[in-house]
């Protein structure tokens, strides 16, 4: 690829450096510094980043490169990398070329120009995403891959800083030293996002409570978000005097100031183990991205004024001012980097690309059934393993358990089995959860492993995201299904993509417990009775468990924790609230909805396996959750009329038990789906599609809840699936 000089910022740099007079101090905000070697390293990283941007634009024009959001104007972030260790975990803004190259210079044997260009051309050898995304990341450099979702990485950064300290206290070995500083960078526009606001609030909340949280927040303020200007002074006004958040500021076109200020900020965080805010005033050169026509919303004078604040030009001037290089040598060094990048780009164009579906999707849903089974069946020397009753708050737990009691005991078992397991969320500790599902765990295992969080679902999931990276096994609770939607992107955009964008090098092992579904009597309305699962069911690789019976719930929770531990899976564990304390199925005191706790070593439900009740040959009832109790009662009444029904409890919404579903459907030729979720976007749509895709040619019908939010009181039962509707549809099919 021939080196290009078509960009005005390139021409401006060459013209300004060439015009420097030998012996006369170059213009700029700083006097001589005596930091010659540091400035030279800074310049090399900044120049490399600048030429990577030029190359990415040229490759894009040729149709050979992709997604060329550049770092030009933000190269002062290289000073932040210089102030940190190569082992400090970094979650970066997407304009972090300077940081990445300077971080790589701290490690021998690295090839950061090659890394970035392999990403630009989507080559399979790119070191983090393997050609799946153009992203700054490298596990050997402790740079985690970032997404393009605005500010979505900030809750994870808070969780990682929190968990570095927590894992060390629990004796869990992390890949990062315990005295590390987590650095998280973002733009001035991103700082306004609710995700950023919540994450920074969570960091300050921890600091206020004297919980160690070594986090350096770096706002790279270029004054514009795509085309919308940030008000002058907004970032300083918002964060410059915030209680508990030390504020450091530096001008991006003052390289010595950047180096000094970044060092002071990083040192403060490392010593105090508290968050700090570094305001790096930058510029954005060459527009938002390769396709952005900046003149559509900025005047030529505004663009030219930004060129005068070019951080690369400022570092070149500082090198001349300090007598490290002559102007000609600055240009020679700059041009040598251009040639190196051009040569590397030509090499990268010839590297192999991803070519098959299997290769692309390999990191999404790793599954080793033998390993999951071995862990789920591993012995536990604890009270949770005993078959005899145990004491719970002064009361003797019965041998036949409800759903809530079974989940509680399974959580106790997992906490006992593995010192890495954490249980946390709103009200889960001293109170034991709104429904008592976590009762007694805080008292037995202590606040280091069972703890309450602040009331913010994004922060709860961010804590889990960070904890999983440090070797812990988080089991967070989102108090109600409706509240999960506040933070769904932490699962969709962050947790579920981490393996994909890191070729499996990083994962987010977690089991997110979510009390959900409807049918609570005398409590709430929509926000405590939510039956919407559509947002979860199209996330690649996400495990969605939907237990109904107490013994299934315990065994499936074991499976989920094992899948997280063994394969790094992200699991959502949907718990039907209305069945938590249910004991009877058919008649009063029949105890038909209780079960003995499955003994350790025997109770394990492999991912994607259903449970069948009865062997009827007339009708197959497919259901899950609250629908299971309805279907079992309907099947019993139909049996009394001589109708043979088999009931299939899916148990797993993802992965769906497709083979068992097809087998059960073929056995009767008639399938009725009893679905408590909504007509549109609910579970039944997936079931019907799976049957048709499998070649089922029999009769299919579904009964569902309405496409409605759930109202208060008896009105709820006008829009929800009910038992009478299931029985009526079954009789009509027969």
Secondary structure, 3 states (H helix, E strand, C coil): CCCCCCCHHHHHHHHHHHCCCCCCCCCCCCCCCCCHHHHHHHHHHHHHHHHHHHHHHHHHHCCCCCCCCCCCCCHHHHHHHHHCCCCCCEECCCCCHHHHHHHHCCCCCCCHHHHHHHHHCCECCCCCCCCCCCCCCEHHHCEECCCCCCCCCHHHHHHHHHHHHHHHHCCCCCCCCCCCCEEEEEECCHHHCHHHHHHHHHHHHHHHCCCCCCEEEEEEECCEECCEECCCCHHHHHHCCCCCCEEEEEECCCHHHHHHHHHHHHHHHHHHCCCEEEEEECCCCCCCCCCCCHHHCCCHHHHHHHHCCCHHHHHHHHHHHCCCCCHHHHHHHHHHHHHHHHHHHHHHHCCCECCCHHHHHCCCCCCCHHHHHHHHCCCCCCHHHCCCCCEECCEECCCEECHHHHHHHHHHHHHHHCCCEEEEECCCCCCCCCCCCCCCHHHHHCCCCEEECCCCHHHHHHHHHHHHHCCCEEEEEECCHHHHHHHHHHHHHHHHHHCHHHCCCCCCCEEEEEEEECCCCCCCCHHHCECCCHHHHCCCCCEEEEECCHHHHHHHHHHHHHHHHHHCCEEEEEEEHHHCCCCCCCCCCCCCCCEECCCCCCCCCCCCCCEEECCCCCEEEEECCHHHHHHHHHHHHHHHCCCCEEEEECCEEECCCHHHHHHHHHHHCEEEEEEEEECCCCHHHHHHHHHHHCCCCCEEEEEEECCCCCCCHHHHHHCCCCHHHHHHHHHHHC
